[in-house]
Amino acid sequence: MDWASIFIHDTTWAFALEILVRVSVMFVLIISFLRLTGKRGVRQLSIFELTIILSLGSIAGDPMFNEDLPIIQAVLVMSAVILLYRLCTWIMMEFQPFEDLLEGNSLYIVEDGMLVLDKIKKGKMSHDEFFTEMRQQGVEHLGQVRTGLLETDGNFSILLYPPENTGYGMPLFPKQYQPVEEIESETYYACMHCGYVDHISDPNQLCERCENGCRDWAKALNSEIIR
């Protein structure tokens, strides 16, 4: 195996110096580009912003080491992308349907302490993903949550009930999120699929809210959230 060919090939000291210059220039251009796109360019990215960043990576990468591509071409392409970004941003501010087309809409995942199943399917997320997001925000069960919103950038926004209004809800931690085998009288149970809470007489009782007739129930919790 020719190690010199693998690691060096036909690279000369002059071209190595040129690469350093190219990388330095493109690095400055990338920082400038991100500053021009505003602070949202370095936060959780929406689909639209992710498209811009991927385009930026493609534009900036090749001129760093390809001597056949002059830097001026990358500057022209990046300038065009910045103009398109600014144009799309302005159109989104003026026309809500265009913003909905590019960014999508926020989805209500939880309402009144229960899952909105059709919105979860639309958001293409599993129960485990949702539970993880809720747990990371200190939520123990759905009875603590008045509203949960999946934002267009993938983040979760939640509104909590006041402690005195906390109700019974579906547990979100694995040890409590287990199907019961025996029913205790005067105890609330939560459907493990949608979060509907009710007194039940049979551990295999059908959930009246689920379209698929879920038969799995976990013991509902009503502990207040600790902040």
Disulfide bonds with the S-S distance in Angstrom:
none
